[in-house]
Amino acid sequence: SQTIHQWPATLVQPVGSPLSLECTVEGTSNPNLYWYRQAAGRGLQLLFYSVGIGQISSEVPQNLSASRPQDRQFILSSKKLLLSDSGFYLCAWSSGQGGNSPLHFGNGTRLTVT
Amino acid sequence: AQRVTQPEKLLSVFKGAPVELKCNYSYSGSPELFWYVQYSRQRLQLLLRHISRESIKGFTADLNKGETSFHLKKPFAQEEDSAMYYCALSGTTSGTYKYIFGTGTRLKVLA
């Protein structure tokens, strides 16, 4: 069966420090991968998605970047964190077999920038 | 532009009462619609999708293309239905499916 792992679960970082959040998927190959940010009252905001190794599409201009160095690995990064980067980050995958393929989410990372 | 609107941030109902969580969407093509649920301390998970036309945990949702709505309904609410519910649509951009979510509705079922 397919599983998705996301870590760390919580992270407290000072302003100006770098960020690296990692997500891996097991049990499937060539998944579509997604990073979302979940904020109270604002729903889930799509940040990045990827359909293959090295292929990254950004949805909103911001202080973050994403990379996909391996087929089932998706990384969210920042060189210098801002206070506004605080939030709950979710990684997800889909099979990419069509629009009715559902998203499968990780447990999320709670990031607090101080 | 693709958009999903959930007008209610919070919906409180008594146990045994009917529930309807509203969802309206804006999309130029033929989207796929989903409902996701997040129970306390659990990950966000799929509840149902319109293409399956299924009932999950007593919930159903009908796609109304004329009204561009995909409301979630349950005839008799249970306390364990208390959770955060998100409506989402899937649409293609250059052949890749993107999933757009609404802002969510918190359902509280009161004893």
Boltz contact constraints between the chains, C-beta under 6 A:
constraints:
  - contact:
      token1: [A, 42]
      token2: [B, 103]
      max_distance: 6.0
  - contact:
      token1: [A, 43]
      token2: [B, 101]
      max_distance: 6.0
  - contact:
      token1: [A, 43]
      token2: [B, 102]
      max_distance: 6.0
  - contact:
      token1: [A, 43]
      token2: [B, 103]
      max_distance: 6.0
  - contact:
      token1: [A, 43]
      token2: [B, 104]
      max_distance: 6.0
  - contact:
      token1: [A, 44]
      token2: [B, 101]
      max_distance: 6.0
  - contact:
      token1: [A, 51]
      token2: [B, 96]
      max_distance: 6.0
  - contact:
      token1: [A, 99]
      token2: [B, 32]
      max_distance: 6.0
  - contact:
      token1: [A, 99]
      token2: [B, 90]
      max_distance: 6.0
  - contact:
      token1: [A, 99]
      token2: [B, 97]
      max_distance: 6.0
  - contact:
      token1: [A, 100]
      token2: [B, 32]
      max_distance: 6.0
  - contact:
      token1: [A, 100]
      token2: [B, 49]
      max_distance: 6.0
  - contact:
      token1: [A, 100]
      token2: [B, 51]
      max_distance: 6.0
  - contact:
      token1: [A, 102]
      token2: [B, 46]
      max_distance: 6.0
  - contact:
      token1: [A, 103]
      token2: [B, 99]
      max_distance: 6.0
  - contact:
      token1: [A, 105]
      token2: [B, 43]
      max_distance: 6.0
  - contact:
      token1: [A, 105]
      token2: [B, 44]
      max_distance: 6.0
  - contact:
      token1: [A, 107]
      token2: [B, 43]
      max_distance: 6.0
